[in-house]
Amino acid sequence: MTANLIDTGRRLSEEKSPEPAYETAETSLYNADCLEIMNMIPDNRIDMIFADPPYNLSNGGISCQAGKMVSVNKGKWDRSEGFDNDMEFHEKWISECRRILKPEGTIWISGTNHSIYQCGFLLQKLRFHILNDIAWFKPNAAPNLACTTFAHSHETLLWARKDKKARHIFNYEKMKTGAFGEDKMKMPDKQMRSVWSIPTPAPNEKIFGKHPTQKPLSLLTRILLSSTNEGSLILDPFNGGGTTGVVAKIIGKRKFIGIEIEKEYIDLTIKRLNHINDLSGML
């Protein structure tokens, strides 16, 4: 275990401490329950958290993917345990996030209407200061096959600071000019707004496999460049396909901890990290 990422002083014993599934000087991946690993992180240690918790959508319904009808069932991890149990789970992990964030640290939570309102309520209950709610518009969103509601074409991202009085990281000028990487996302010299039009992951972002709720590289690039600096320590407690860690490595000079309960997605993340040159040109 890399001591500069997780302080081993919080461990109950060496035997009870899982070893990382992947580790470099800048990146540690854990195939474990997020609460187990977060419990080992000292107070006030993390600069920024990106969390994409289960949406609890796996209810036997159907959706459309690549023009085909598919099941929305993603796995046991995405099944609802009932409103009260789901709320209890969200409160546990968000409470741990609050403990391990620095006073000026921020958290991003992504979700749909199935989960984001619970998370937003809990952020306020746990005394976070909400900075923005971002509407991530998906111009290539799948159609609604049931034809009983409007097509779901966006997700909501909540961005909040731990301590209202602290000065958080926001790279305003970089967001104003749109100077991402090699200016591939160049925008007019105006303030960036809170509605972001970014397509869902392209096929070439899934060349090593895919996660059912995988986030596009462009989305995480914007998030990391806006709210972290060189040297920042970033945590993703629901690592999924590893997009947060991949972007952190492409941008460089940032440290990353990813936690994922499903081994197949840890394996996917490792493949992506080991072939970073194949992905960096997509930003």
N, C-alpha and C positions, 0 to 999 in steps of 0.2 A: 504494500500500500504506500502511496506517495504521501509522505508526511506533510508536505507543503500544501496539499489539497484537502486532506481530512486529518485533523489532529487526533492521533490515536489515544490521547488521554481520556477521552470519553468512553472508551470501551470497557465493558464489564470484565471481559477476559479475551485472550487471544483466540481461544477455541470458538467463541461465539461471534467472532468478527469475520465476515465474508471477505475473501480476497477479490480484488477487481478482476473482471473478465478480460479487461484490456487496460493497459497502463503505459503512458509515456510521461515525460516531464510536464506536459501541458494538459493531458487528458486522462481521466479515469472513468471507466464504465463499470457499472455494477449490475449483475443479474440478480435482483432481489426486490423485495417490497420497499417502496420509497420511504415509508415511515421508519423501517429498520435502519436504513443508511442515514437518513436525515438526523436520527437520534444520536448518531456518532459525530455530527458536525458541531463544533463549538458555537456558542452564542456570538452574534454580530460578526459573522465571518464572510458571508456571501454578498457580492456587489449587485448581482441581478439574477432573477429567476424567470425562466420562461416555462409555463406549465400548460400542458394540453391534456387535462384530465379526461377520463372516460365520459362520453356523452350519454351513456345509458340508452343507446338507440337499438340495441339488439333485442328486438321484441317480436321477431317472426315476420316483419314487414318486407317490402320489396323496394328496390330502387333501380335506377338506370345507370349503367356504366358502359362506356364505349358503344352505345346503341343497343345494349342487351339488358334484359331484365335480370337482376341479381338480388340475392338476399341481403338484407341490411345487417344480418347477424355477423358480428366481427369476432366474437370469442367470449368466453366466460367473463373476461375482465370488463366487458362493456355492458353486461346485463345489469339492469336496475335491481336493487335489493329493497325497493320500496322507498317512498319519499323520506321518511324519518332516517332510515339507515343510510341512504345516499347523502343526506344532509350531514349526518354524523361523520361520515368518511371525509367529506369536503372540509368540515371544520377541523378535523384532526390534522390533515396535511397542510391546510392554510395556516393553522396555529404554529406548526413546526417551521413553516416558511418565515413567519414573523419573527420567531426566536432567532433563526440563524442569519437573517438579513442584517446588514449594517444599518444604523439609524437612517442614513441617506440612501440605502438600498431600495431598489424597486422590483416589483413583480408584474409580469404579464401573464394573464390567463386568457386562453382561447376557448370558445365554446359556442354551442348553438342554443336555441331557446330551451332545449331539454336540460341544460346544466348551468348556463351562464348567470341566470338570475339568482340561483342558490349561491353561487360563488360571489356575486356582487353584494348580496345581502351580508354574507359572512365577512367580506373585506371590511365593510362598514362596522359590523358588530365587533370585529377584532381590532378596530381603531386604525386601520389603514386610511391613507388619504388618497382618494381616487383622483388621478390626474387627467385621464382621458378614457373615453370608450370609443374604440376604433371600429368602424364598419369595414370589414374586409369583403369587398364586392368581388364575386367570381364571375367574370364575363363568360366563362365557358362552363357554367354550372350545369349539372344534369337536370333534365326535365322532371316534373312531378307526375309520375305515372298514374296516381290515384285521381288526379284532376279534381280534387275536392278543396284544395287550398292554393294560394299563390306559390309559385315555384321557389324553393329555398335556394337563394343565390348569394347569401352572405353568411359570414360568421362574425361574432362580436369579440373584440379583444379589449379586455380591461387592463389598464395600466395604472398602478398605484404605488405610492411611496409609504415606507414603514412609518417614518416620523414626519408629521406635517411641518415641523419647524426646521427640519434638516434641508440641506441644499442637495438635491439629487442631480444625477448626470442627465443632461439633455443637450445633445450636440446640434443646437439650433441652426447654426450657419450651414452645416452639412445637410440638414434636412431642407433648408430654404433653397439651396442651390441645386439639390438633387445630385450632388457629386458622389455617386456610388461607384466605387472601383474605377473603371476606365470611362466614367461618365456615360455608361450604357443606359442609365435611367435619368438622364439629364432632364430637368424640369425648368420652367420659367423661374425667374428670381422672385418667387413669392413664397409666403408661408405655406408649408405643407398642411393640408387639411386632414380632417379625421375620417374621410372616406377614401379607402385605398382600393384601386382597381388592379388586381393582380390575379392572373390565371392560376388555376390549380396546377399541380406538378405535371410537367410535360413528360412524355414517354422516356426521353433521354435522362430524366432524373430518377428513373426507376430501372436502370439497366442492370442493377445488382439485386433487384427484387423490390417489393413495395410494402408499405404499411397502409392499412385501410383508412387512416386519418392523416396520412403524410402531408406535411406542410411544404410549400414551395420554397426553394432556396431564396428567391427574391424577397419573400415575406420576412424570413428570418434575417436576411441581410439588412433590411431596413430597420428591423427592431434592434439588432445588435449594434449597428452603427449609430443609431439615435441615442441609445441608453447605456452604452458601455464605452470605456476607454482602454488604451493599452494597459495591461496588467490586471484588468478586471477578472474576477472569479465568477463564473457563470454556472448556474445549476439548472438542469432540466430533470425534474423528478418523474416525468412520464416520457422517457426518452423516445419511445416509438422507433421510427426508422432512422433517427439520429440526425435530423436536419440541423438542429441547434448546434451540435458538436461539429458537424461538417462545416458550417458557416464560420464558427469560431476559429477553426483551423485554417480555413481559406483566408479570412481577414488577417489572422495572425496576432501574436503578442497578447493573447488572452488565454485564460485557463478554464477548463471545462470539466464538470462532473455530470455524468448522465446515469440515470437509474431506470432500469426497465425490468419488469417482472417476467416477460416472455423471452426465452432464450433465442428463439428464431429471429427476433428483432434486434437483439444484441449482436447476433451473427451478421445481420444485414448492416448494422451500423459499422461494425469492424471492416466489412468489405468496402464500404463507402470511404471510411477513413484511410484505408490502405491504398485506395485508388483516387486520392484527392485531386490529382492532376486531371483526371477524366471528368471531374465535376466543376472545377474552379472556373473553366471557361464559360459556364452557363450563367454566371452572375451578371 
